[in-house]
Amino acid sequence: MSQALMAFSSLYFATLLMLLGSGLLGTYLGLYLAAKEVSEIWIGVLMTGYYVGLVMGASTGHRMIARVGHIRAFVASAGVVTASVLGHALTDNVSVWLALRVLTGMAMMCQYMVLESWLNERAESHQRGMVFASYMVVTFLGLVLGQVVFTVMPTLQIEHLLFVAMCFSLCLVPVAVTKQIHPAPLHPAPLKVKLFVERIPQALTTIAVAGLMLGAFYGMAPVFGKTAGLTTSQIGVFMAVTICAGLMAQWPAGWLSDRVDRSHLIQLNAIVLTGVSVLIALDLLPGMALMVLTSLFGLLVFTLYPLAVALANDHVEPDDRVPLSAMLLVTFGLGASVGPLASSAMMKLWGADMLYIFMACCSLVLVFRVRADAVTGEHLVEEAPLHFMPAAGNLASSPLAAAIDPRVDEQAVADQMQDDVIEEVESLSEAEVAAADADQDDHRPG
């Protein structure tokens, strides 16, 4: 297994650097804008712009990879992100920052698509579970390390942006110098909206709510911490503790998920999550209690997404699991786009504590919406419940994430996600040959 992990080390290292930079940048922007007394609405809009860019980047990333290949697409995208990060240091105009956040999201989605399709092609069947889980761990670790930077560099300054730019520049190195042959281009599977809305409404609701809550958390929790009187280094610890708890909860949640009805588990999760969110909002407990509560919050909120994915896969045939991944991404992305905007509006109107009242309202929806008696089991697949797989649930993935999921049949991936690049290349080649012939005719002596 160690040899297998070493084979993927370059891709994992690139992922780690990307997520370290992304996690640091998101928290830095929230803290910086809060320190400048920028309206909470604008902070929410900026965070929304990032998630909108991620969703938009799925189609643009595919077209770029199809045209120039994986390595060139990754290099170009990392260059765009690096320039966008440095652009934040050139101006404080929030309108410009919004454009930069959208651009960053689009470019990062292309990077995710390159990494995930590459991991899929290089992973053998017996390695897919390990590859998938290791990729998830690396994404969490990168996000945590991004928060830890604030404990080392507590003063908000341009050095944070330079560090983020360095991360995205350095993530180019392991990909650019790899000796491995890059994989054949793949493309996002088509959405089957009507099919999935009819078949897995509870899972889609859970995915959307997870997007609302996690988008609001990443975007507005630093502002909440600032208003609560935490120092910059304490806010870094606050964010890191929450994300670490989410990572540590994945395997216990998986053990329970494979033994307890998943819809019942989601409902129970939502009940406890509602109570924890209310306690954080009311600020009734003193001192270190906030860190304990936020660890419980992370434990619960970061397991909603993988539980919902497992519930969805239980009710979808193997051939539809690739388009299911794209549907879940869009649903989560829409929720993550709305979350920062809605929570920031509540915080602007009624105070920073409204962030966790917003969280409580979101989780309360699941208490009434996702019930065991509402899941008919009419479309339950024969092998259900499928083996639970950990997932980051933070859009650190692409529509190609299903490709490295061991629950998805490899042939289904190959059949549904093969690109028409060969035809495109052939047509381009024919055009180039015709152009070359014409050029020769022009220069041929009469």
PyMOL commands that set and color helices and strands:
alter all, ss='L'
color gray80, all
select helices_A, chain A and resi 2-7+9-35+40-68+70-90+94-122+125-152+158-170+172-176+193-199+201-227+232-257+262-282+289-314+318-350+354-369+372-374+399-404+410-417+421-443
alter helices_A, ss='H'
color red, helices_A
deselect
rebuild
show_as cartoon
